[in-house]
Amino acid sequence: MPPRTRTLGAATVAAVLALGTSLLSAPGAGAAEPEPVAVTDHCHNQCADILPPGANGNATLVEILGNKAFGTHPAHSDDQLDRYNGLVAGHTSLTDQKLTDFFNDASFGVAADQVESVTRPREDVTITRDRKSGVPHIKGTTRYGTEFGAGFAAGQDRLWLMDLFRHIGRGELTSFAGGALANQGLEQQFWPQAPYTEADLEAQVERIRTTEGARGEQAMADAQAYVDGINAYRVKSKKGRYFPGEYVLTGKIDSITNIGEIQPFKLTDLISIASVVGGQFGGGGGGEVQAALSLLAAQQKYGVEEGTRVWESFRQRNDPEAVLTVHDGTSFPYAGKPDKARGTALPDAGSVTPEPLIYDRTGSAGTNRKAPVKAPAALEPLQGMYDDGVIPEGSLPGSGDGAQKRGMSNALLVSGKHTASGNPVAVMGPQTGYFAPQLMMLQELQGPGISARGVSFAGVGMYIQMGRGQDYAWSATSAAQDITDTYAVELCEPDGSAPTKGSTHYRNDGACTAMEKLERTNSWKPTVADSTAKGSYRMQVWRTDYGIVTHRATMDGKPVAYTSLRTTYRHEADSIIGFQLLNDPAYVTDAASFQQAASHIDYAFNWFYADSRTTAYYNSGMNPVRAAGVDAALPVKAEKAYEWQGYDPAANTTDYTPFAEHPHSSGQDYYISWNNRQAEDYSTAAFGFGAVHRGDLLDDRVSDLVEEGGVTRASLTRAMEEAALTDLRGEQLLPELLKVLRSQPVTDPALDAVVQQLDSWRAAGAQRKETAPGSHTYTHADAVRIMDAWWPRLVEAEFRPGLGDGLYTALTASLATDESPAASHGPSGAHSGSAFQYGWWGFADKDLRQVLGQPVKGPLAKTYCGDGDLSACRSALLSTLKEAAAVPAAEVYPGDDSCKAGEQWCTDAIIHRPLGGISQKSVHWQNRPTYQLVVEFPSHR
C-alpha cells in the first residue's frame, strides 16, 4: 500500500511536463540548457523580510578566536540584528517608506551596483550575494544546477549547524559534539520521538521516489542535487582550510595538519533533519496520558460525573469565547468530544510509570563531571566553549527539563477591501527561537520550475518553505491539531505466563507479539570545546504497531503499555511535495492552487497566502479518520474496533480527513494567527485555548484597523509590533482584576498606591518597553515587576483552595500557569522572545467574570476565586498583591549566566543562543516572528 493516494491534478502534470524530462535527470557540469524564462517581480519593491542576526552562519577558527578575544564578527553574521531590534523604538513612527530601515528589500535579484560576490560552483549555476545582507541569490540554468547551488550555499552559510542537526535527529549528538549534560538531555528528548534505523530512513526516501509519481521522482532528484552541493562545499572548504572552526574545537580536524574529516552528507541525513524540524514545529496532539491523570484527579475529588464535568471545563476543547482564525462562523468538526466515548483506556490510579530510556551508563553519563584536556595555547580562550552543551538546555522548542512542545509564529493579513491601495497586505512569519546562526537560512532560488525567495530550515533547503514567489507570498504558523494518539496495548508473555508491567510482548490482533527494540549507543571523550569526562550510555525504546512505548501502567489490574502513534511517523519528509509545489510558479497561480499545494504538507501547520487580489488560509496535516466514538483527548484501547480507519502499521498509513474538512478560507476580511484555534468545532489538542489567548493581542488590533479602513504595510506592522511588546496579562486580565480589587475601597494607602501603579501601566498599554533606546529600563518597571511576582501567587490563591492540591498539581502538569518573558520556561526557555502562548489566563478570566456576575460563555464548572464570593476573592487577591509588591527585583529576576540578579530588562532580553563559536549581543524583548515577511503585491501575472 502506498503511503497515501494523492491526486495532483492536471495542473501539476502539465507543470511537470512543461519543464521537460531534463527535470528528472542530473545533467553534468558542462550540460547546456537555455536560460530560464525572465522572471517578472510583481512586488515592485513592496516586499520586505528580515532574519536576524545575519545570513552568514559559518566561522573559521580564526574568526571564532577573534569573536572571543575582540568581539569581532564575520561579515554578514550580525548585520540584520540592529534593524530587527530597531523596530521596538521605530514602529511608532513607521511609514511604508521607512520599512527598509528595519527590514531587507526582498525584491528578486541583486542590482548590479549592489553585488558583493558571485560564486559559480558549476557552469549551470551562480550564487550572487548582495552587499547589504550577504543573502545568497541562486540562479540556475538547469534544475540540477539550481539545487546543487542551493546545497553549496547552505554549506557556505550553515555547514556546522546542519551537521549538528543530522546528529540530533539520529540520536548521536554526544558522540559527535561531546557529552555535556545538555547534549545528553537533548538527544534523549528528540531521538525517542523519531527513532529510526538506517533502513527506516532509506525506506522513506524510496517511498517518496516510487509512490509520489513524477513529483516524487523530481523531489528526490532535487534532494540529491542539494546533498551533492553540500558535499562539494564540504570538500572544497576542507581543502582550502576555511571550514567552520567548530570541527577543530570538537576534535574532528587537526588545526595544524588538517588531518581529519567532515563526514559526507547523504539523503537519509535530510530525513533525520526533517524529523527534528517537523516534529518540533509541525506536530500536534499527544499528552493523553497526562490528560488521563488530571481527569482521574478530578474524578477522585468530585466523583466520576461531576469530576468529568469539571475537567472538561478546564480542557476547553471547543471554547465559544476562543479567538479563531476563520471567524466567519464556518464550522470544521474534528476530534470533538463524542456523545458516548468508546474504548477509552484510563489507567488504574497510581499505576503509571514512564518508560525508561537510558541504560548501561559509564563514566560521566548522567553527570556534569569534567576532565579538561590540555589545549594548545592558541586555543585556550575557547577551552570549554561547549561545556554547557552545543545547544544550551531548553533552547530548542520542546527541549529541557519539563518542557512541552510549543507551537509558535504569527500572521496578520488584511483583504484589499480594507487597505489604502486596494491590494491585500500581509505581515507574517515563523517564531523558531533565537540562535546564532538561526535554524533557518534566507535565500533566493531561481531555476527551471522554481522561483521564490524566503527561508528554509538549514539542511532541508531544496525549496523555500516560507517566503514569496513572483506574485504571491506565503507563510505558516504551528497549528498543533491532534495528529498523535495514545494507545494502551495489553501486555502478554509468549509462554502464556502472567505478564508484568515490564513485559516486552503485547496483544496484537489476538496474537502475543514481540515489541521491536530500537537502540542507540553513544560514547564521548573530552575535547577542547567540551571538557565533559569520558562516558557512554545506551538509549532504548520499544516500537509496536501502535507506536513507541512511552509509559507502563495497569488497567483493571492488568498490565498495559501506553504508546504514542503520530500520523507523520515514517513520513517526516513526505511534505517535500507540498514545498515543491509552493515554489513552482506554474502550479501556484491563485489562492485555490495555493491551498491545494499546502494540502500536500503533512505536518500540522496553518498556511497563509497573499497576492494582489486576495488572501487565503489552509490548515494542513495528516488528520487521521478515527473510529466512531473514540475520544482523541484520552488514551484508547489498542483494539481493531478503536484503531484509525484503514490503518496499516507496515507503512504507518491510514485514512485521512479530506481537503474540505480542513479549516480553509479565502477572501475573509482579515486573518490572524498566533497558534490559536483555527475554526469553530475544530477541537484543540491541548489545554489553554480559551477566552484569553495571545491571539487576542492581534485580533483586537487588526479588527480595529479593518474597521477604520485604509490599512497599509506600515500600519499592519505597527499593530504586530504593539502586540509584540504587550504583556497579555496586563491588557486582558488586569481590567477584571482591578474590578475585583476596587469592588470596595482599598483602604491601605500603600496597597492602593500599588493598585494605582498597575492601573497606570494598563492605561499606558501594558507594555514591556524601554524608556528610550538603550536605557535598559522599562517605562513602568515597578508595575511590571509587581505583575511578574503577583501572577503565579494570584493563580495559586485563586484556584488551589477550591481544586485541592492533587487536582491543581495535575492540571498545572498539563498547562503551566505562566509564560511571561521572565518566567524562564517558555517555548524555548529563557531569553527566547516567544511568550504568553500557554498559561492560566483563560481560566482566570472566566473565573473572575463569574465572581463579578458577568456573562460567561462556556463557564468553568465551578467558581474558584473565594469559592465564588466576591469579598473573599478580593481578599485573596489583595493579600497576594501585597505579598508580591514586597518581593524585591533580585528575587523576581534571580539572574542567570547572562544577567545579574534584579536586571529586569536583561531577564526579558532576547539572546541568540550560539550554536557555534560566534556569540551575539542581547537585544530588547519582542514577542515576534524570528523571520518576518511584509508584502503588498500591486500586480499579478
Buried (B, 14 or more C-beta within 10 A) or exposed (E): EEBBEBEBEEBBEEBBEEBEEBBBEBBEEEBEBEEBEEBEBBBEEBBBBBBBBBBBBBBBBBBBBBBBEEEEBBEBBBBBBEBBBBBBBBBEEBEBEBBBEBBBBBBBBBEEEBBBEEBEBBBBBBBBBBEBBBBBBBBBBBBBBBBBBBBBBBBBBBBBBBBBBBBBBBBBBBBBBBBBBBBBBBBBBBBBBBBBEEEBBBBBBEBBBEBBBBBBBBBBBBBBBBBBBBBBBBBBBBEEEBBBBBBBBBBBBEBEEEEBEBEEBBBBBBBBBBBBBBBBBBBBBBBBBBBBBBBBBBBBBBEEEBBBBBBBBBBBBBBEBBBBBBBEEBEBEBBBBBEEBBBBBBBBEEBBEEBEBEEEBEBBBBBBBBEBEEBEEEBEEBBBBBBBBBBBBBBBBBBBEEBBBBBBBBBBBBBBBBBBBEBBBBBBBBBBBBBBBBBBBBBBBBBBBBBBBBBBBBBBBBBBBBBBBBBBBBBBBBBBBBBBBBBBBBBBEEEEEEBEBEBBBBBBEEEBBEBBEBEBBBBBBBBBBBBBBBBBBBBBBBBBBBBBBBBBBBBEEBBBBBBBBBBBBBBBBBBBBBBBBBBBBBBBBBBBBBBBBBBBBBBBBBBBBBBBBBBBBBBBBBBBBBBEBBBBBBBBBBBEEBBBEEBEBEBBBBBBBEBEBBBBBBBBBBBBBBBBBBBBBBBBBBBBBBBBBBBBBBBBBBBEBBEEEEBBBBBBBBBBBBBBBBBBBBBBBBBBBBBBBEEEEBEEEEBBEBBEBBBEBBEEBBBBBBEEEEEBEBBBBBBBBBBBBBBBBBBBBBBBBBBBEBBBBBBBBBBBBBBBBBBBBBBBBBBBBBBBBBBBBBBBBBBBBBBBEEEBEBBBBBBBBBEBEBEBBBBBBBBBBBBBBEBEBEEBBBEBEEBEBBBBBBBBBBBBBBBBBBBBBBBBBBBBBBBBBBBBBBBBE
